[in-house]
């Protein structure tokens, strides 16, 4: 049975087209299913494609163009896809950084979700991206100095619990589509929490010169498998877990390994026994950013 299972898996190595070097922690998923994996430190991955012959293999990595492969074509000629190359998207980044450095900025301002915290015990899969819109009430451009979020201790650890890292990304906000739009920084920011403890994770991003648009910014927290060569099945939980905030407006999204964004639908209900009413809150990770506005 084990040899049969291995034979059905498609194995490949993802590399940069420019440098020909392997790319680690690349997200690999089935476009229309919540099924996927990530490349190991040598850029290698293995995934079973037999059930998804009519679907698309989606390969995405920070700083590179997303690649889509027809699974039926891959299965017909797997040897042609033993190495998969991704196009580099970093060609204009240096010019952007130079322009931002010339700006003058004021003092720091703290923005984000700070009240009505809610600790959820729902585990998050590796490769899940959760986006939170941080509005720009002043409608002035600036740059992001710091991002911080809370994680909580998981009390019910069992044999297939997995320690997670977190990748932080920044996107502009598309008002028309009501979703994250363009990537604002190609810096690969990985946060490595301590073992299973409640902690506030702070990241100084001032040296990256990340733009803060007039329409606000969508901050993304992605769960990353520290040991991608040991990919888990669907029956596991990750720790430490994100602490969430109850928000009156729904301004959070999710997506799995580079697939399409979808609006959060989770609600937390608060009931008052004295007044006798129930109030709904939307769930979003408890996150703050510090920004400096342009003078």
Number of C-alpha atoms within 10 A of each C-alpha: 6 6 7 8 9 13 11 14 15 18 17 19 20 27 21 16 14 10 9 12 14 20 19 19 25 27 23 27 24 24 21 13 12 15 16 24 25 29 24 23 16 15 22 22 25 20 18 15 19 13 8 16 14 11 16 21 20 21 27 20 23 20 18 18 15 16 16 15 16 14 20 17 14 18 17 9 10 15 12 12 17 14 16 17 21 20 15 16 13 13 8 8 13 9 9 13 16 11 10 15 11 8 12 11 14 11 10 15 12 13 16 18 21 15 11 11 17 16 17 16 16 10 16 18 22 29 27 19 25 24 29 28 26 21 17 17 10 10 13 15 19 23 22 25 22 19 21 15 21 20 21 19 18 19 11 8 14 9 7 12 16 20 21 26 21 21 17 19 21 25 24 21 23 15 10 6 8 15 22 22 16 11 14 18 20 17 14 12 14 16 18 14 18 13 12 18 15 17 17 14 16 15 16 13 17 15 11 16 19 23 24 26 20 16 19 21 25 28 24 23 25 26 26 25 24 18 17 20 18 11 17 17 11 11 8 16 24 23 24 24 24 28 23 24 22 24 22 12 11 18 19 27 22 22 18 24 27 22 21 12 18 15 15 18 11 12 16 14 10 12 11 9 8 6 7 7 9 10 11 15 17 19 25 27 26 24 25 20 23 19 24 22 21 14 11
